Amino acid sequence: MSIELQSTGTFPIGGKSVHRLGFGAMSLTGPGVWGPPRDHDEAVRVLRRAVDLGVDFIDTADSYGPYISEEIIREALHPYPEQLLIATKAGFVRTGPSKWVVVGRPAYLRQEVEMSLRRLGLERIDLLQLHRIDPEVPLEDQLGELKALQDEGKIGSVGLSEVSVEELERARRVVEIVTVQNRYNLTNRFSESVLEHCEEQGIGFIPYSPIAKGALAAPGSPVDHVAKVVGATPAQVSLAWLLARSPVTMPIPGTSTVAHLEENLAASTVELTAEQVSELTATR
C-alpha cells in the first residue's frame, strides 16, 4: 500500500521535523480507555505498521489504560527509530472506565514524568503535554515543575491540552509551549480561536478526535459529497481538511486495527481543491 506522508508537510518539534499526520495511541487500550486491548497482538501490529508507513509522531498519555498504551508502544517499537517522536501526557488520572480526574500537583507531575520515562524506555521525553490544567493548583506551579524537568533534561519540549488562548499565554510566561492539543474537527470548531492563535505564534495545533461524525459525515452530507468527488471516505476527507486548514495542524487519528490505520493514513494522498476546502470550512 502506497502512503505519501511527505505530502502532509512537516512540523518542527524539539529538533525533529515530524510529518503532520501522526498516530494517537489512546485506542490501544480497552473499552473506556481502561485495561488492556481486546487484541494485544493487533495493537502491536498497528504501531509497527504505522512506523513502516512513515508515521514519526505518536501521541499517548500515562492515563491511557492507565499506563498500558505507553507499555505497548515500548514493546512494539523499542529501540525506537531515531526520527520517531513520542509525545506523552501527565496530569489527568484514569480511575476507572471513562472516568477522569485532574491532578496537577507538582510532585505528582514529576512522579508521572519519571514513570513515563521508565515505561517508554527513554532518557528524555521529546514532548510532554500537561493533559489538563488543574484548577486547584496555580498554573505557574504546574508549568514551573515541567520547566524544572526540562532544565534537568528529562523533557525536551512542553505542550498543553484543552486550553484557552488566555491559558496558553499565561503558560508561555512560564515555559515555552510548542504544541496545543484541543478537540477540533469539522463538527466541533469550539477551539477555532486557539487554532488561529497557534498559527499566528507558530505553535503546533494537535486536533484530537479529528474525524467528523454524525450528520455532517452521513450519506448526502457535504463531507459525503466531497468524498465521492475525490474518491475518498468521509474520514479521509475530514483528515485532509484538517491538514489543509492550517500549516500548524497535526491530526492524530487513532485506531486498534491495521486496516483502519491504513485507511486513515491514506488521507495523506487526498488532494482537496481550494473550493472544496472552503465548502467544508463553511459547513457547520
C-alpha positions in Angstrom: 0.0 0.0 0.0 1.5 3.4 -1.0 1.1 6.1 1.6 2.7 9.5 0.9 3.0 11.1 4.3 5.6 13.5 2.9 2.7 15.2 1.1 1.3 16.3 4.5 4.2 18.6 5.2 6.2 18.6 8.4 6.3 20.5 11.7 9.4 21.1 13.9 9.3 19.9 17.5 12.4 19.9 19.6 14.9 19.4 16.8 12.9 16.9 14.9 10.7 17.6 11.9 7.7 15.2 12.0 5.1 14.5 9.4 1.8 16.4 10.2 -0.3 13.2 10.1 0.5 11.2 13.3 -1.0 8.4 15.3 -3.0 8.7 18.5 -2.4 5.7 20.8 -5.4 6.1 23.1 -7.3 3.4 21.2 -4.6 0.8 22.1 -6.4 0.1 25.3 -9.7 -1.5 26.5 -13.2 -0.1 26.5 -13.5 3.3 28.2 -9.7 3.7 27.8 -9.4 1.2 30.6 -7.4 -2.0 30.8 -5.7 -4.0 28.0 -6.9 -4.0 24.4 -9.1 -6.8 23.2 -6.4 -7.9 20.8 -2.9 -7.2 22.1 -1.1 -8.6 19.1 -3.1 -6.4 16.8 -2.2 -3.4 18.8 1.5 -4.2 18.4 1.0 -4.7 14.7 -0.8 -1.3 14.4 2.2 0.5 15.9 4.7 -1.3 13.8 2.7 -0.8 10.6 2.3 2.9 11.4 6.1 3.4 11.6 6.5 1.3 8.5 4.2 3.6 6.6 6.2 6.7 7.7 4.5 7.9 10.9 7.1 9.6 13.0 4.8 11.3 15.6 2.9 9.1 18.2 0.8 10.7 20.9 0.0 8.8 24.1 -0.6 9.5 27.8 0.1 8.0 31.2 -3.6 7.7 31.8 -4.4 5.6 28.7 -5.0 2.3 30.3 -3.7 3.6 32.6 -0.1 3.0 31.6 -0.9 0.3 29.0 -0.6 2.5 25.9 2.9 3.5 26.9 3.9 -0.1 27.7 2.6 -1.4 24.3 4.5 1.4 22.5 7.7 0.2 24.1 7.0 -3.4 23.4 6.3 -2.7 19.8 8.9 -0.2 18.8 11.8 -0.1 21.3 14.6 0.6 20.4 13.0 3.5 18.6 13.8 4.8 15.2 15.9 8.0 15.5 13.3 10.1 13.8 10.3 8.9 15.9 8.9 11.4 18.3 6.8 10.0 21.1 4.7 12.6 22.9 3.1 11.7 26.2 0.9 13.5 28.8 0.5 13.8 32.6 -2.0 15.5 34.9 -5.2 13.6 34.0 -5.7 10.4 36.1 -7.8 7.5 34.9 -9.6 6.0 37.9 -11.9 3.6 36.0 -13.6 3.1 32.7 -14.5 6.5 31.2 -13.5 8.3 34.5 -11.1 11.2 34.6 -9.7 13.1 37.5 -7.4 16.2 37.1 -4.3 16.1 39.2 -1.7 18.9 38.7 0.3 18.8 41.9 4.0 19.4 41.0 5.2 16.3 42.9 2.6 14.2 41.1 3.6 15.6 37.7 7.3 14.8 38.5 6.4 11.3 39.5 4.5 10.6 36.4 7.2 12.0 34.1 9.7 9.8 35.8 7.4 6.7 35.4 6.7 7.5 31.8 10.4 7.6 31.1 10.7 4.2 32.6 7.7 2.7 30.9 8.7 4.1 27.5 12.3 3.2 27.9 13.5 6.7 27.3 16.1 9.0 28.9 14.2 12.1 27.7 10.6 12.6 26.7 10.7 14.7 23.4 7.3 16.3 24.1 5.5 16.2 27.5 2.0 17.7 27.4 0.1 18.9 30.5 -3.0 16.8 30.0 -5.3 19.2 31.8 -4.7 22.3 33.9 -5.6 21.6 37.5 -7.9 24.5 38.7 -6.9 23.7 42.3 -3.1 24.3 41.7 -1.6 27.5 40.5 -0.8 27.2 36.8 2.6 28.6 37.4 3.4 25.8 39.8 2.3 23.1 37.3 4.2 24.6 34.4 7.1 25.5 36.6 7.6 21.9 37.6 7.6 20.9 33.9 10.1 23.7 33.2 12.4 22.3 36.0 12.2 18.8 34.5 13.0 20.3 31.1 16.1 22.0 32.6 17.1 18.7 34.1 17.0 17.1 30.6 14.1 14.8 31.3 11.7 16.7 29.0 12.6 18.1 25.6 9.6 20.3 24.8 6.4 21.2 26.7 2.8 21.2 25.3 -0.7 21.8 26.7 -4.1 20.1 26.2 -7.6 21.6 26.3 -6.7 25.2 26.9 -8.0 28.7 26.0 -5.9 31.4 24.4 -5.7 33.2 27.8 -4.4 30.0 29.5 -1.9 29.4 26.7 -0.5 32.9 27.0 -0.2 32.5 30.8 1.6 29.3 30.3 4.0 30.8 27.8 5.2 33.3 30.5 6.5 30.3 32.5 7.8 27.9 29.8 8.0 27.8 26.0 4.9 26.0 24.7 5.4 24.2 21.4 2.1 22.4 20.9 -1.6 22.7 22.0 -3.9 19.6 21.8 -7.6 20.5 21.8 -10.6 18.8 20.4 -11.3 20.1 16.9 -12.8 18.7 13.7 -15.3 19.6 11.0 -18.1 19.2 13.5 -16.6 20.8 16.6 -14.9 24.2 16.0 -15.0 25.4 19.6 -11.2 25.9 19.6 -11.2 27.9 16.4 -9.7 30.9 18.2 -7.0 28.7 19.8 -6.0 27.3 16.4 -5.8 30.8 14.9 -3.7 32.0 17.8 -1.4 28.9 17.4 -1.0 29.7 13.7 -0.1 33.3 14.5 2.5 32.2 17.1 3.9 29.2 15.2 2.7 26.7 17.8 1.7 23.2 16.7 -2.0 22.5 17.0 -2.9 18.8 17.6 -6.6 18.3 16.9 -7.8 15.2 18.8 -11.0 13.4 17.8 -10.1 14.7 14.3 -12.7 12.8 12.3 -16.2 14.4 11.8 -19.1 12.1 12.8 -22.8 12.2 12.9 -25.0 14.1 10.4 -22.1 16.0 8.9 -20.5 12.8 7.6 -23.7 11.0 6.8 -24.8 10.0 3.3 -25.8 13.1 1.3 -23.9 15.4 3.6 -21.3 18.0 2.4 -18.5 15.7 3.6 -20.0 12.7 1.8 -20.4 14.8 -1.4 -16.7 15.8 -1.4 -15.7 12.3 -0.6 -17.4 10.9 -3.6 -16.0 13.6 -5.9 -12.4 12.9 -4.8 -12.8 9.1 -4.4 -12.2 9.0 -0.7 -14.0 8.1 2.5 -15.6 10.8 4.7 -13.0 10.1 7.4 -10.2 10.7 4.9 -11.8 13.9 3.8 -12.1 15.0 7.4 -8.4 14.5 7.9 -7.4 16.0 4.6 -9.5 19.1 5.5 -7.6 19.4 8.8 -4.2 19.2 7.0 -5.4 21.9 4.6 -7.0 24.1 7.3 -3.6 25.4 8.6 0.1 24.6 8.3 0.3 24.1 12.1 -2.4 21.4 12.4 -1.2 17.9 13.3 -4.1 15.4 13.4 -3.5 12.2 15.3 -6.3 9.7 14.2 -6.2 6.6 16.4 -7.3 3.0 15.8 -6.8 -0.5 17.1 -6.7 -2.3 13.7 -4.2 -2.2 10.9 -6.9 -1.9 8.2 -8.4 1.2 9.8 -4.9 2.6 10.3 -4.1 2.3 6.6 -7.4 3.9 5.7 -6.7 6.9 8.0 -3.1 7.4 6.7 -4.3 7.3 3.1 -5.8 10.7 3.8 -2.4 12.0 3.1 -3.0 11.2 -0.6 -6.3 13.1 -0.8 -6.0 16.4 -2.6 -8.7 18.9 -1.9 -9.2 21.9 -4.1 -9.4 25.4 -2.6 -13.1 25.4 -3.4 -13.6 22.1 -1.6 -11.7 23.3 1.4 -13.8 26.5 1.5 -17.0 24.5 1.1 -16.2 22.2 4.0 -15.0 25.1 6.2 -18.3 26.9 5.7 -20.2 23.7 6.8 -21.2 23.5 10.4 
